[in-house]
Amino acid sequence: MAHSSELSERERQVLEAVIHSYVATAEPAGSRTLSRRFGLGISPATIRNTMSDLEEKGFLFHPHTSAGRIPTDKAYRTYVDSLMRVDPLTGDERRRLAEDIQGGGSAIENILRRAAQSLGVLTQELGVALGPRLDRAALRQVELVRVSSDRLLMVLSLSGGAVRTIFVEVPGIIADEALIGVTIVLNERLAGLTLDQVRTSLASRLRDVSTTPQAAELLNIFVQEGEQVFGRAAADPLDTVVLGQPSLLADKPEFASGERLRQLIELTETRQQLGRLLETRGGGPGISITIGNEHGDPRLEPFTVVTAEYNAGSLSGVIGVIGPTRMPYDKVIALVDHTSRLVSNLLC
């Protein structure tokens, strides 16, 4: 496999021109078009010969119905790694992102939803975000709310602004005094611990509490079911995938065919698949980009995924965009990187 270092300067220039042309038009690039648009200083015949060489090396693809050529996944990878110059954001883009993301509530879910929507509109791709894993989130406050005679709602306020609600079944009406007493005990014994610590040590932390018989009965429910209750609260983030507007992708030429549109619909409807894809992309600063067949999943081959990690105190998640492999990487990368920084600043 040829790498960018094995390409001549002319091949690099022509490859970059083909990519820019195809990203802008969604039409295969021909030698005359490249000669007119990009001022490469070489004849159409020379451009045509260079494109043939690039095709032999696996960087370009020649559709049977066209005299032009389109980039392969390998071409996009080479472009991202060694040819691309990231476009700085305009002042308007910075202001719009800040206004969109800061407006509204401060809960993580709300911030991520606004960020994914705004990022999708600005990039014209599908904005996507994954909520942070909460097993390491610190418990700030517990609130117990009576929902019915045999059901309570436990509201957990966590570090980073996250909130989780869990229903707890109880054997009959719990007196207000007992409910208040148990709430006080839970906050005294559990506040400041991570959800994982709560889940694994709840029984020992509540064992020696001195309280009324009814409060003791309620505390015993938490002791018996604590691992399940708090385990649900700290569940794997596969169900916290936030999406922007899929219609922004549906209008692109790549999804004009029924098969491609079906793949797009399946991708947006199967949140677990998206969650698994995004969950593997954290682990450090910087931009993560996977293109086409690099995903190792045929269902994802039409797509590129560009993400960056955001931080919420000790927690982290990812935010970015999904789109066709034909995307303006220079602009998308700048927008994703800036958005992740804005989200981190709001959540820290």
Backbone hydrogen bonds, N-H to C=O, Kabsch-Sander energy under -0.5 kcal/mol:
donor,donor_aa,acceptor,acceptor_aa,energy
6,E,3,H,-1.9
7,L,4,S,-1.7
12,R,8,S,-2.3
13,Q,9,E,-2.2
14,V,10,R,-2.6
15,L,11,E,-2.6
16,E,12,R,-2.4
17,A,13,Q,-2.0
18,V,14,V,-2.6
19,I,15,L,-2.3
20,H,16,E,-2.5
21,S,17,A,-2.5
22,Y,18,V,-2.7
23,V,19,I,-2.7
24,A,20,H,-1.8
25,T,21,S,-2.0
26,A,22,Y,-2.6
29,A,69,R,-2.7
34,L,30,G,-2.2
35,S,31,S,-2.2
36,R,32,R,-2.3
37,R,33,T,-2.5
38,F,34,L,-2.2
39,G,35,S,-0.8
47,I,43,S,-2.4
48,R,44,P,-2.6
49,N,45,A,-2.2
50,T,46,T,-2.4
51,M,47,I,-2.5
52,S,48,R,-1.8
53,D,49,N,-1.9
54,L,50,T,-2.4
55,E,51,M,-2.2
56,E,52,S,-2.0
57,K,53,D,-1.4
58,G,55,E,-1.4
59,F,54,L,-2.7
60,L,54,L,-0.8
61,F,70,I,-3.0
66,S,63,P,-1.5
69,R,29,A,-2.3
70,I,61,F,-2.7
72,T,59,F,-2.0
76,Y,72,T,-2.1
77,R,73,D,-2.3
78,T,74,K,-2.3
79,Y,75,A,-2.6
80,V,76,Y,-2.8
81,D,77,R,-2.4
82,S,78,T,-2.3
83,L,78,T,-0.8
83,L,79,Y,-1.4
84,M,79,Y,-2.9
94,R,90,T,-2.1
95,R,91,G,-2.4
96,R,92,D,-2.6
97,L,93,E,-2.4
98,A,94,R,-2.3
99,E,95,R,-2.7
100,D,96,R,-2.9
101,I,97,L,-2.6
102,Q,98,A,-2.2
103,G,99,E,-1.5
111,I,107,A,-2.3
112,L,108,I,-2.8
113,R,109,E,-2.1
114,R,110,N,-2.3
115,A,111,I,-2.5
116,A,112,L,-2.7
117,Q,113,R,-2.0
118,S,114,R,-2.6
119,L,115,A,-2.7
120,G,116,A,-2.1
121,V,117,Q,-2.1
122,L,118,S,-2.4
123,T,119,L,-2.1
124,Q,120,G,-1.8
125,E,120,G,-1.0
126,L,322,I,-2.6
127,G,125,E,-0.8
128,V,320,G,-2.7
129,A,242,V,-2.4
130,L,318,V,-2.8
131,G,240,T,-1.9
133,R,316,S,-0.8
134,L,235,A,-0.5
137,A,134,L,-1.5
139,L,193,L,-3.2
140,R,138,A,-0.6
140,R,157,S,-3.0
141,Q,157,S,-1.6
143,E,155,V,-2.0
145,V,143,E,-0.5
145,V,153,L,-2.7
147,V,151,R,-2.3
148,S,151,R,-1.9
151,R,148,S,-1.0
152,L,168,V,-2.8
153,L,145,V,-3.3
154,M,152,L,-0.6
154,M,166,I,-3.4
155,V,143,E,-3.1
155,V,153,L,-0.6
156,L,154,M,-0.6
156,L,164,R,-3.4
157,S,141,Q,-2.7
157,S,155,V,-0.6
158,L,156,L,-0.5
158,L,162,A,-3.1
159,S,138,A,-2.1
161,G,158,L,-1.3
162,A,159,S,-0.8
164,R,156,L,-2.4
166,I,154,M,-2.4
168,V,152,L,-2.8
170,V,150,D,-2.0
172,G,170,V,-1.8
175,A,173,I,-0.5
179,L,175,A,-2.4
180,I,176,D,-2.7
181,G,177,E,-2.5
182,V,178,A,-2.6
183,T,179,L,-2.1
184,I,180,I,-2.2
185,V,181,G,-2.1
186,L,182,V,-2.8
187,N,183,T,-2.0
188,E,184,I,-2.5
189,R,185,V,-2.7
190,L,186,L,-2.0
191,A,187,N,-1.5
192,G,139,L,-3.5
193,L,190,L,-2.2
195,L,134,L,-0.5
195,L,137,A,-1.7
196,D,135,D,-2.2
198,V,194,T,-2.6
199,R,195,L,-2.6
200,T,196,D,-1.8
201,S,197,Q,-1.5
202,L,198,V,-1.2
205,R,201,S,-1.8
206,L,202,L,-1.5
207,R,203,A,-0.7
209,V,206,L,-1.0
211,T,209,V,-0.6
216,A,212,T,-2.8
217,E,213,P,-2.1
218,L,214,Q,-2.0
219,L,215,A,-2.8
220,N,216,A,-2.1
221,I,217,E,-1.2
222,F,218,L,-1.5
223,V,219,L,-2.2
224,Q,220,N,-2.8
225,E,221,I,-2.5
226,G,222,F,-1.3
229,V,225,E,-3.0
230,F,226,G,-2.9
231,G,227,E,-1.3
232,R,228,Q,-2.1
233,A,229,V,-1.4
234,A,230,F,-1.6
235,A,232,R,-1.4
239,D,236,D,-0.7
240,T,237,P,-2.3
242,V,129,A,-3.1
244,G,127,G,-2.8
248,L,245,Q,-1.7
249,L,246,P,-1.4
250,A,246,P,-1.8
251,D,247,S,-1.2
252,K,249,L,-2.2
255,F,252,K,-1.8
256,A,253,P,-1.9
261,L,257,S,-2.2
262,R,258,G,-2.1
263,Q,259,E,-2.0
264,L,260,R,-2.0
265,I,261,L,-2.5
266,E,262,R,-2.6
267,L,263,Q,-2.1
268,T,264,L,-2.1
269,E,265,I,-1.9
270,T,266,E,-1.8
271,R,269,E,-1.2
274,L,270,T,-1.7
275,G,271,R,-3.1
276,R,272,Q,-2.6
277,L,273,Q,-2.0
278,L,274,L,-2.8
279,E,275,G,-2.5
280,T,276,R,-0.8
281,R,278,L,-1.9
282,G,279,E,-0.6
288,S,307,T,-3.0
290,T,305,V,-2.0
292,G,303,F,-2.0
294,E,291,I,-2.4
295,H,292,G,-1.6
296,G,293,N,-1.2
300,L,297,D,-2.2
301,E,298,P,-1.0
303,F,300,L,-1.9
304,T,323,G,-3.3
305,V,290,T,-2.5
306,V,321,V,-2.4
307,T,288,S,-2.6
308,A,319,I,-2.4
309,E,286,G,-0.7
310,Y,317,G,-2.2
312,A,315,L,-2.8
315,L,312,A,-1.9
317,G,310,Y,-1.8
318,V,130,L,-0.9
319,I,308,A,-2.4
320,G,128,V,-2.8
321,V,306,V,-2.5
322,I,126,L,-2.2
323,G,304,T,-2.2
325,T,302,P,-1.1
327,M,325,T,-1.5
329,Y,327,M,-1.9
331,K,328,P,-0.7
332,V,328,P,-2.6
333,I,329,Y,-2.7
334,A,330,D,-1.1
335,L,331,K,-2.1
336,V,332,V,-2.7
337,D,333,I,-2.4
338,H,334,A,-2.1
339,T,335,L,-2.4
340,S,336,V,-2.3
341,R,337,D,-1.5
342,L,338,H,-2.2
343,V,339,T,-2.6
344,S,340,S,-2.1
345,N,341,R,-2.4
346,L,342,L,-2.0
347,L,343,V,-1.8
348,C,344,S,-1.7
